[in-house]
Amino acid sequence: MLLPGLILVLLFCYGPMAGILIAFQNYIPVKGITGSEWVGLEHFRYVYSLPETMTVFRNTVVIASMKIVGGLFAPLITALLLNEIGKRLFKRSVQTIIYMPHFLSWVIMAGILLDVLSPTTGIVNAFLDWLGITKVFFLGNADWFPYVLVGTDILKEFGFGTIVYLAAITGINPALYEAAVLDGANRWKQTLHITIPGIVPIIVLLLTLGLGNVLNAGFDQVFNLYSPSVYSTGDILDTYVYRIGLGNGQYGVATAVGLFKSVISLVLISVSYLLAYRLANYRIF
């Protein structure tokens, strides 16, 4: 029974890993991996010497870190507020509405955001103009672009995180709330002393596992939203690999950058898994 699945994993997960050899070659597609010239670590030294490499690395870490922090608090606060709502129909309606963007691809989201954030016809800039505030070209301004990435990523995914936290809140023993009511605790004190401590393991688990994604700032989102005018603050490792690999035909250099990112990500994932095990008793096996 496991044989078909094992074959698919070997074929599509481990088979393509042979492509990392390109990072050590002057790869020419017509010659293939076996016929291309070996250059050792030359591509890694070349990437390290490029001035934009550190900028791209910094952009990746900054954007991903802001996404992790924002993606932690936005669903947590929303879940705590929804937990205080007694009307189940309204509560479930809100859950459904905020969960829907999770199913939209970044291609569709980018089309919507281009219209909403347009400096000429967008509703956001129309509202700013109505308030007397100068219009902002959100997707063309390098200073604003990282915050647009973080905000739109939270908008798309915080509904999913909210459901996770609501599920964790549901697992708290109701007897604790009944005892708190008998002691005269109001809703705020119940939230502060029962609800939040009850979901701390989930918060710690999601935060530590998020550390493994520090170098994953979101290729689909950035690729569909950015432009050359925001490369200084919006270009990340994944889009950088795409541009120099497929755009400029430097396959060896692009593979070297991708391999570097994979090695760092492996270290971060290992550290985050160790922290999740120590702090939240989370284990895969």
Number of C-alpha atoms within 10 A of each C-alpha: 5 6 8 8 10 10 11 12 12 12 12 10 10 10 11 10 11 9 12 15 17 25 25 20 24 20 23 16 11 8 10 11 18 11 13 16 15 16 14 13 12 17 23 19 12 12 16 13 11 10 9 15 17 14 17 21 16 17 22 23 18 18 23 24 20 18 24 21 14 17 24 20 16 17 23 22 13 19 23 17 12 19 17 12 11 9 9 11 10 12 15 11 11 13 19 14 10 18 19 13 19 16 10 11 12 22 14 11 17 20 12 13 18 16 14 16 20 20 18 14 12 17 14 18 21 19 12 13 13 11 9 9 11 11 18 17 16 21 23 18 16 19 14 16 23 25 16 17 24 20 15 16 21 22 17 19 19 25 24 18 21 25 19 17 22 19 13 18 19 13 11 15 12 11 9 13 19 13 11 17 14 8 9 11 15 12 13 11 13 17 18 12 15 18 21 15 12 18 20 15 17 17 19 17 21 19 18 23 21 22 21 19 20 21 24 19 28 20 16 14 17 20 19 15 21 21 15 10 13 18 19 15 21 30 27 28 27 22 20 21 20 19 15 17 17 11 11 11 15 18 22 25 25 26 24 25 22 18 18 14 16 13 11 14 18 13 12 20 19 15 16 21 22 17 19 21 15 12 14 17 12 17 10 5 3
